Amino acid sequence: MFRVAILDDYARVALDMADWSPLDERCRIDVIDRALAVPDEAAEVLAPYHVLCHLRERTAMLRALIERLPNLQLVTITGTEHRTLDLAAAHDRSIVVCHSAPRAGSGQGQGTPELTLGLMLALARKIAFEDARVRAGHWQSTLGTTLWGKTLGVIGLGRVGRRVAELGRAFGMTVLAWSPNMTAAAASAAGARLATKDELFAASDYVSLHVVLGERSRGIVGARELAAMKPTAYLINTSRGPLVDEAALLSALRERRIGGAGLDVFWHEPLAADHPIRMLPNVVLTPHLGYVVEESFRAFYEDTVENIAAWLDGKPIRVVGPVGKS
């Protein structure tokens, strides 16, 4: 019987998100509900497994880990790519990698844009602060602001960035946009106005990041960009933590040089219990919830079951890389 590990199921919902019964007679399925340190702890825990079911990029699949998993034959990933999976190392071991597919009309891609607006609203109306005070027996003590009439600066107009721009306009915001290769036509098509990077940071009341993390974008927001922001402006990051210079952001927040930040992603995840960002009053923090919605998880895990069943039948589907076809 093949051993299957569902990785990083922090909320223990994976088994409820799909019908796993097609695998009942062929696999033993275990749920791992905590983060494993890579490579040593992960290698020790995962060594017995033939199949690893990933949830996005929560566990990095580095060569140093893959080479210590003697039984591994199949890796399933949610989404179409896994940026911290060493595909070459997997293929060197003849490990099959299968992905899940986007589902049109499912609402699957709406989680991150909607959370982005949720963080903006939470900051504008001091929702987390006032919630804590009401629970402690107090009543209103802050004066909020509206999103209407404010300027939203969107860094990157991919699928998520375009939707954020659309939601911002629905709230009555003026939308500016910038990325290294953006054109005025692309910005206009998304209902935004192309701005220079300097102009966007100086003019925006909210700056929201929606670019892919890579060597060119790492640290794309640093001390210079934060210094250009209004003292009342907020930085929103629902993309990837390393897009922002951590030390520069901590300094700007501590010194109140910007209004605050709404962060769903961090430099190292899960966020360390003693991380100083936890202590700051002018931030709203969520634990990488952007894509963590039922619509996405059902699609992810239904495809995961299909991928495993097809592989067991010797006919793998949605294959990433040279083994078969995607």
BAVEXKOL-136951 format. One line per 4 residues: for each residue y, z, x of C-alpha. Coordinates in nm, 2 decimals. Each point is the difference from the previous one (the first is absolute). Layout:
// residues N
Y:Z:X ~ ...
//
This chain:
// residues 326
0.00:0.00:0.00 ~ 0.34:-0.10:0.14 ~ 0.25:0.28:0.05 ~ 0.36:-0.07:-0.13
0.31:0.21:0.08 ~ 0.31:-0.02:-0.22 ~ 0.28:0.09:0.24 ~ 0.31:0.20:-0.05
-0.04:0.06:-0.38 ~ 0.25:0.29:0.01 ~ 0.01:0.03:-0.38 ~ -0.37:-0.06:-0.05
0.05:-0.28:-0.25 ~ -0.19:-0.29:0.15 ~ -0.32:0.05:-0.19 ~ 0.19:0.01:-0.33
0.20:-0.32:0.07 ~ -0.30:-0.24:-0.01 ~ -0.36:-0.02:-0.12 ~ -0.21:0.07:0.31
-0.33:-0.01:-0.18 ~ -0.10:-0.34:0.13 ~ -0.04:0.17:0.34 ~ -0.20:0.30:-0.13
-0.35:-0.11:0.11 ~ 0.12:-0.15:0.33 ~ 0.25:0.24:0.15 ~ 0.08:0.36:0.05
0.38:0.04:-0.05 ~ 0.20:0.28:0.15 ~ 0.37:0.07:-0.06 ~ 0.21:0.13:0.29
0.32:0.16:-0.14 ~ 0.18:0.08:0.33 ~ 0.16:-0.18:0.29 ~ -0.23:-0.03:0.30
0.15:0.01:0.35 ~ -0.06:-0.33:0.18 ~ -0.21:-0.06:0.20 ~ -0.19:0.32:0.08
-0.03:0.17:-0.34 ~ -0.04:-0.32:-0.19 ~ -0.27:-0.12:0.24 ~ -0.20:0.32:-0.05
0.03:0.00:-0.38 ~ -0.04:-0.37:-0.06 ~ -0.29:-0.07:0.24 ~ -0.27:0.00:-0.27
0.16:-0.25:-0.23 ~ -0.08:-0.36:-0.05 ~ 0.30:-0.08:-0.22 ~ 0.36:0.14:0.02
0.23:-0.05:-0.30 ~ 0.36:0.03:0.11 ~ 0.31:0.08:-0.21 ~ 0.28:-0.20:0.16
0.06:0.11:0.36 ~ -0.05:0.38:-0.03 ~ -0.27:0.00:0.27 ~ 0.07:-0.23:0.29
-0.31:-0.20:0.11 ~ 0.07:-0.03:0.37 ~ -0.25:-0.16:0.24 ~ -0.05:0.35:0.15
-0.13:0.11:-0.34 ~ -0.19:-0.31:-0.10 ~ -0.20:0.00:0.33 ~ -0.12:0.35:-0.09
-0.14:-0.08:-0.34 ~ -0.35:-0.13:0.07 ~ -0.11:-0.05:-0.36 ~ 0.32:-0.17:-0.13
-0.07:-0.34:-0.16 ~ 0.27:-0.04:-0.27 ~ 0.36:0.10:-0.03 ~ 0.19:-0.04:-0.33
0.38:0.01:-0.01 ~ 0.23:0.02:-0.29 ~ 0.26:-0.27:0.00 ~ -0.02:-0.32:0.21
0.05:0.16:0.34 ~ -0.03:0.32:0.19 ~ 0.25:0.01:0.28 ~ -0.17:0.28:0.20
-0.35:-0.16:-0.02 ~ -0.11:-0.17:0.32 ~ -0.15:-0.31:-0.15 ~ -0.11:-0.13:0.34
-0.19:0.32:0.07 ~ -0.17:-0.02:-0.34 ~ -0.09:-0.37:0.05 ~ -0.13:0.08:0.35
-0.25:0.24:-0.17 ~ -0.07:-0.26:-0.28 ~ 0.14:0.25:-0.25 ~ 0.10:-0.18:-0.32
0.35:0.08:-0.13 ~ 0.08:-0.07:-0.37 ~ 0.33:0.04:-0.18 ~ 0.12:0.05:-0.36
0.20:-0.25:-0.18 ~ 0.34:0.03:-0.19 ~ -0.03:-0.02:-0.38 ~ 0.28:-0.19:-0.17
0.14:0.18:-0.31 ~ -0.17:0.33:0.08 ~ 0.31:0.19:0.10 ~ -0.18:0.06:0.33
0.31:-0.08:0.22 ~ 0.25:0.20:-0.20 ~ -0.07:0.34:0.14 ~ 0.21:-0.01:0.32
0.31:-0.16:-0.16 ~ 0.00:0.25:-0.28 ~ -0.04:0.29:0.23 ~ 0.29:-0.13:0.21
0.22:0.02:-0.31 ~ -0.15:0.34:-0.08 ~ 0.11:0.13:0.34 ~ 0.35:-0.14:-0.05
0.02:0.17:-0.34 ~ -0.13:0.33:0.14 ~ 0.27:0.00:0.26 ~ 0.27:-0.11:-0.23
-0.07:0.27:-0.26 ~ -0.14:0.27:0.23 ~ -0.32:0.01:-0.20 ~ -0.23:0.18:0.24
0.27:0.26:0.07 ~ 0.08:0.07:-0.36 ~ -0.37:0.00:-0.10 ~ -0.06:0.28:0.25
0.30:0.20:-0.13 ~ -0.11:-0.03:-0.36 ~ -0.34:0.13:0.09 ~ 0.17:0.29:0.18
0.19:0.09:-0.31 ~ 0.34:-0.16:0.08 ~ 0.20:-0.26:-0.18 ~ 0.20:-0.31:0.11
0.19:0.03:0.33 ~ 0.05:-0.36:0.13 ~ 0.21:-0.30:-0.09 ~ -0.19:-0.33:0.02
0.10:-0.36:0.03 ~ -0.11:-0.31:-0.18 ~ -0.16:-0.30:0.15 ~ 0.22:-0.22:-0.21
0.28:-0.16:0.20 ~ -0.15:0.10:0.33 ~ -0.10:-0.24:0.28 ~ -0.37:-0.04:0.10
-0.08:-0.14:0.34 ~ -0.35:-0.15:0.02 ~ -0.15:-0.06:0.34 ~ -0.26:-0.27:-0.06
-0.05:-0.21:-0.31 ~ -0.38:-0.04:-0.01 ~ -0.19:0.07:-0.32 ~ 0.10:0.37:0.00
0.36:-0.05:0.11 ~ 0.06:-0.27:-0.27 ~ -0.13:0.23:-0.27 ~ 0.22:0.29:0.13
0.30:-0.23:-0.01 ~ -0.09:-0.09:-0.36 ~ -0.03:0.36:-0.10 ~ 0.32:0.09:0.17
0.19:-0.27:-0.19 ~ -0.16:0.13:-0.32 ~ 0.17:0.34:0.08 ~ 0.34:-0.18:0.04
0.00:0.00:0.38 ~ 0.14:-0.26:0.23 ~ -0.27:-0.12:0.24 ~ 0.05:-0.10:0.36
-0.29:-0.13:0.21 ~ -0.08:-0.05:0.37 ~ -0.29:-0.07:0.23 ~ 0.00:-0.18:0.33
-0.10:-0.34:-0.15 ~ 0.15:0.02:-0.35 ~ 0.20:-0.28:-0.13 ~ 0.28:0.01:-0.26
-0.21:-0.21:-0.23 ~ -0.29:0.25:0.02 ~ 0.23:0.29:-0.07 ~ 0.16:-0.18:-0.29
-0.34:-0.09:-0.16 ~ -0.07:0.38:0.00 ~ 0.33:0.08:-0.17 ~ 0.15:0.14:0.32
0.28:-0.10:0.24 ~ -0.09:-0.06:0.36 ~ 0.18:0.24:0.23 ~ -0.01:0.06:0.37
-0.19:0.31:0.11 ~ 0.32:0.18:0.09 ~ 0.16:-0.08:-0.33 ~ -0.30:0.11:-0.20
-0.02:0.34:0.17 ~ 0.37:0.06:-0.03 ~ 0.04:-0.11:-0.36 ~ -0.32:0.13:-0.17
-0.03:0.32:-0.19 ~ -0.38:-0.03:0.03 ~ -0.19:-0.19:0.27 ~ -0.36:-0.08:-0.08
-0.25:-0.13:0.26 ~ -0.26:-0.27:-0.09 ~ -0.10:-0.17:0.32 ~ -0.34:-0.02:0.17
-0.04:0.23:0.30 ~ -0.04:-0.19:0.32 ~ 0.14:0.01:0.35 ~ 0.32:-0.17:-0.11
0.06:0.23:-0.30 ~ -0.11:0.33:0.16 ~ 0.32:0.22:0.01 ~ 0.20:-0.26:-0.20
0.20:0.30:-0.13 ~ 0.13:0.21:0.29 ~ 0.30:0.21:0.10 ~ 0.23:-0.30:-0.01
-0.09:-0.10:-0.36 ~ 0.00:0.36:-0.13 ~ 0.35:0.05:0.16 ~ 0.13:-0.30:-0.20
-0.11:0.15:-0.34 ~ 0.23:0.18:-0.23 ~ -0.02:0.38:0.01 ~ -0.10:-0.02:-0.37
-0.27:-0.27:0.05 ~ -0.37:0.04:-0.02 ~ -0.29:-0.16:0.20 ~ -0.31:-0.09:-0.19
-0.33:-0.08:0.18 ~ -0.31:-0.09:-0.20 ~ -0.12:-0.25:0.26 ~ -0.11:0.15:0.34
0.13:0.31:0.18 ~ 0.05:-0.16:0.35 ~ 0.25:-0.24:-0.14 ~ 0.25:0.29:0.05
0.08:0.18:0.32 ~ -0.13:0.35:-0.09 ~ 0.22:0.20:0.23 ~ 0.31:-0.19:-0.11
-0.07:0.05:-0.37 ~ -0.07:0.37:0.05 ~ 0.33:0.04:0.18 ~ 0.20:-0.19:-0.26
-0.16:0.21:-0.28 ~ 0.05:0.33:0.17 ~ 0.36:-0.08:0.08 ~ 0.06:-0.13:-0.35
0.13:-0.33:0.14 ~ -0.18:-0.18:-0.29 ~ -0.05:0.13:-0.35 ~ -0.38:0.03:0.03
-0.33:-0.19:0.00 ~ -0.28:-0.08:-0.23 ~ -0.32:-0.04:0.20 ~ -0.35:-0.10:-0.11
-0.12:-0.09:0.35 ~ 0.01:0.18:0.33 ~ -0.05:-0.06:0.37 ~ -0.34:0.17:0.00
-0.20:0.05:-0.32 ~ -0.09:0.23:-0.15 ~ 0.33:0.17:0.08 ~ -0.05:0.31:0.23
0.04:0.33:-0.18 ~ 0.27:0.11:0.25 ~ 0.19:-0.33:0.01 ~ 0.37:0.08:-0.01
0.07:-0.26:-0.27 ~ -0.17:0.24:-0.25 ~ 0.28:0.26:0.06 ~ 0.29:-0.22:-0.08
0.17:0.04:-0.34 ~ 0.15:-0.35:-0.02 ~ -0.33:-0.19:-0.02 ~ -0.25:-0.08:-0.27
-0.35:-0.04:0.14 ~ -0.31:-0.16:-0.15 ~ -0.35:-0.03:0.17 ~ -0.02:-0.38:0.03
-0.03:-0.05:-0.37 ~ 0.14:-0.35:-0.02 ~ -0.32:-0.19:-0.08 ~ -0.18:0.31:-0.13
-0.02:-0.10:-0.37 ~ -0.29:-0.04:-0.23 ~ 0.05:-0.37:-0.04 ~ -0.03:-0.06:0.37
-0.29:0.24:0.05 ~ -0.21:-0.16:-0.28 ~ 0.05:-0.34:0.16 ~ -0.08:0.13:0.35
-0.32:0.18:-0.08 ~ -0.13:-0.26:-0.25 ~ 0.02:-0.25:0.28 ~ -0.15:0.24:0.24
-0.31:0.04:-0.21 ~ -0.02:-0.38:-0.04 ~ 0.03:-0.04:0.37 ~ -0.28:0.24:0.08
-0.23:-0.14:-0.26 ~ 0.06:-0.36:0.12 ~ -0.06:0.11:0.36 ~ -0.33:0.17:-0.09
-0.11:-0.32:-0.17 ~ 0.07:-0.19:0.33 ~ 0.29:-0.19:-0.15 ~ 0.32:0.18:0.12
0.32:-0.09:-0.18 ~ 0.37:0.03:0.09 ~ -0.09:0.01:0.37 ~ 0.28:0.05:0.25
-0.04:-0.20:0.32 ~ -0.27:-0.23:0.13 ~ -0.30:0.13:-0.19 ~ -0.01:-0.21:-0.32
0.32:-0.10:-0.18 ~ 0.28:0.21:-0.16
//
